[in-house]
Amino acid sequence: MFARLTTINTRPERVDEGIAIYKKSVIPAAKSQKGFVAAYLLVDRPTGKGMSVTFWKTEEDALANERSHYYQEQLVKYLDLLVGATIREGYEVAVKG
């Protein structure tokens, strides 16, 4: 399994808007992607920092949806909320509990 971690920063007063976008738009879109397993959104309300963690069957599945522009289409949904740059990282899931 492979995990993609995307870190974003928003204004603290707009965290709920970001959560709503994730629930109503990002999750449904992710479910239509080949190899999608699960997604979690972590937030620190006082700072506006958020981390999206998505899980994919393989690294190739995660990379394929970046090549198809799925990933970029999801980030565009947050343009009005973002403060600073986003950070994308990928990891092999070495242990699952």
N, C-alpha and C positions, 0 to 999 in steps of 0.2 A: 504494500500500500504506500501511497505517496501523499504528502500534505503540502498544501500551498498556504503560506501565511502572508497576508497583506495588512500592513499597518497604515492607518490613516489618522489624521488629526482634523477635528472640526471645532467650531466654537462650542463651548460647553452647553450653551442654551439651545443648541440645535441637535443634540445627541438623539433626542426622541425622533426627530425627522429621519436621521440616518437609520435608526432601528426600524422604522416603518418601511423605508425603502428596501431594506434587507429582507424583511418578512414578506412584503407584498410583491416584490419584483425579482430580487436576486435569487432567493430560494427557488421559486417556481422555474426560473430560467435555468438554474443549475441542474434541477431534476431532469431536464430534457437533454443534458449532455452525456455522451458516452463515457462510461466509467465513473460517473459521480457516485460517491458513497454517502457523504454527510457534510454538513456545514455548521459552524458555530460562529457567533459574533460575540466578542468580548469587548466590554466598554468600561472606561474609567470616566464616569460622569463629571467629576470635578475638573478634569483637565481636557475632556473632549477627545481623548485618545481612544482609538478603537482598533481591534484586530479581528480580521476575518480569517478563520481557519477552515479550509475546505479539504476534504479527503477524496482521493481518487484511487481506483483500482491499481493503476500503474502511473509511472512518471510520464509515459507516452500519452496517456489519456489527458493529463493535466496540460502538457505542452500542446497537444492537438487543439484544445479549445482556445489556447492563446493564438495559435496560427489562424484559427477561424474567426478571430476578433471577438469571440464571446467575452473573454476576460476584459478587453478594452471597453466593450459595450456596457459592462457592469460598472466600471469605474466612472464612465461618463455620467451615470445617474447621480453621482456624488459631487460633480463639479461645483455646484453652488454652495456646497457645505464645506469643502476642503480648505484647510489652512496649511500651507506647506505641501511638500512632496509626499507621495505615497512610496512605500517600500514593499517590494515583492520578494519573497524568499521561498525556496522549495526544500523539502526535507523527506528523506526516506523515513517511513514509520518503522522503527526498529523493534518496538515492543508495544503490544496492544493489550490492555488489561480488561 
